[in-house]
């Protein structure tokens, strides 16, 4: 996988626009019941990417503090006009990593999931093709992530711990 990629996206009313300036670290398709409730859909598809690689092109999303299953909460960044969720920040990664909602990209087909997580609670009618990377709950990034993404995560951790 190469870092070279630029994808744009935004909300429904186009008041907020953003650009991802590289490939994400990893793309999760989360089937947990919390994501199902949060999105009103059968799963959430999130591209994890360093926050400084998401450039705001127009508008200003607003942060909505939302409870999470971990009890630590999440910050969901939404368009103040149409209320579409653009990305989230979770307590574990803090503000350094955005979980960009893949469905808000102009070309969401460009980022299929790298893994399906929390499949133990997926809707029973969602059938994953044979060979699809999937785990009943969560996984070890050191085992699943490509070397390039692990290196980027290590660099991010060293930057954030130095501040």
C-alpha positions in Angstrom: 0.0 0.0 0.0 1.3 3.4 -0.9 0.5 6.6 1.1 -0.1 8.4 -2.2 -3.8 9.2 -2.3 -6.0 12.2 -2.1 -9.7 11.9 -1.5 -12.3 14.6 -0.9 -15.6 14.5 0.9 -18.1 16.4 2.9 -21.6 16.7 4.2 -24.8 16.4 2.3 -25.4 20.2 2.0 -21.8 20.7 1.0 -21.3 23.4 3.7 -18.3 21.4 5.1 -15.7 19.9 2.7 -12.5 18.1 3.6 -9.6 16.4 1.9 -7.7 13.3 3.1 -4.1 13.9 1.9 -3.0 10.2 2.2 -4.3 6.7 2.5 -5.8 6.0 5.9 -3.9 3.9 8.5 -6.6 1.3 8.4 -10.3 1.0 7.5 -12.7 -0.6 10.0 -16.2 -1.9 9.3 -17.6 -2.1 12.8 -20.6 -4.2 13.5 -21.0 -3.5 17.2 -24.4 -2.6 18.6 -23.2 0.8 19.7 -22.2 1.7 16.1 -25.5 0.3 14.8 -27.4 2.6 17.2 -25.1 5.6 16.5 -25.5 5.4 12.8 -29.0 3.9 12.5 -27.5 1.3 10.1 -26.1 -2.2 10.3 -22.5 -1.0 10.7 -20.1 1.9 10.7 -17.3 2.3 8.1 -14.5 4.4 9.4 -11.1 5.3 7.9 -8.5 5.9 10.6 -6.1 8.7 9.6 -3.9 11.2 11.3 -5.8 14.4 12.0 -3.2 16.5 10.3 -3.8 14.6 7.1 -7.4 15.8 7.0 -7.6 19.3 5.6 -10.7 21.4 6.0 -11.5 22.9 2.6 -14.8 24.7 3.5 -17.0 25.3 6.5 -16.3 24.3 10.1 -17.7 21.2 11.6 -18.9 21.3 15.2 -18.0 18.8 17.9 -20.7 16.9 19.6 -19.6 15.0 22.7 -21.4 11.6 22.6 -21.4 8.7 25.0 -19.6 5.5 23.9 -19.6 1.9 24.9 -16.2 2.2 26.5 -17.6 4.9 28.9 -14.9 7.3 27.7 -17.1 9.0 25.1 -16.4 10.1 21.6 -16.4 13.4 19.8 -18.4 13.4 16.6 -17.7 16.2 14.2 -20.8 17.2 12.3 -21.9 19.8 9.8 -23.7 22.5 11.8 -26.3 22.9 9.0 -27.3 19.3 7.8 -25.9 17.5 10.9 -24.1 14.8 8.9 -21.3 13.1 10.9 -18.0 13.6 9.1 -15.5 12.0 11.5 -15.1 11.0 15.1 -12.3 11.1 17.7 -12.3 8.3 20.3 -10.7 8.6 23.7 -8.0 5.9 22.9 -6.6 7.8 20.0 -7.5 11.3 21.2 -7.6 14.2 18.7 -4.5 12.9 16.8 -6.5 10.4 14.8 -9.8 11.0 12.9 -12.1 8.2 12.2 -13.5 9.5 8.9 -16.9 8.3 7.9 -16.2 6.6 4.6 -19.7 7.3 3.4 -19.0 11.0 3.4 -16.3 10.7 0.7 -17.1 11.7 -2.8 -15.8 8.3 -3.8 -16.5 6.0 -0.9 -15.7 2.9 -3.1 -12.1 3.9 -2.9 -11.8 2.7 0.7 -13.3 -0.8 1.3 -12.8 -2.2 4.8 -9.5 -3.7 5.7 -11.3 -5.7 8.5 -14.8 -6.3 9.9 -14.8 -5.9 13.7 -17.3 -6.9 16.4 -18.9 -9.4 14.0 -20.2 -11.4 17.0 -22.9 -8.7 17.1 -23.4 -8.1 13.4 -26.9 -8.3 12.0 -27.6 -11.9 11.1 -28.6 -11.0 7.5 -25.3 -9.3 6.8 -23.3 -12.1 5.1 -19.6 -11.5 4.7 -17.9 -13.1 1.7 -15.6 -16.1 2.4 -12.1 -14.9 3.1 -13.1 -11.5 4.3 -10.9 -10.4 7.2 -13.2 -10.4 10.2 -13.0 -10.9 14.0 -15.7 -11.5 16.6 -14.6 -8.4 18.6 -11.3 -6.4 18.2 -7.8 -7.4 17.0 -4.1 -6.7 17.6 -3.0 -3.9 15.2 0.6 -5.3 15.3 -0.7 -8.4 13.6 -3.3 -6.9 11.2 -1.9 -3.5 10.1 0.5 -3.1 7.3 4.1 -2.2 8.2 3.7 1.3 6.7 0.6 2.0 9.0 2.4 0.7 12.0 5.4 3.0 11.3 3.0 6.0 10.9 1.3 5.1 14.2 4.6 4.9 15.9 5.7 8.3 14.5 2.3 9.8 15.6 2.8 8.4 19.1 6.3 9.8 19.4 5.0 13.2 18.2 2.1 13.3 20.6 4.1 12.1 23.6 6.8 14.8 22.9 4.2 17.5 23.3 
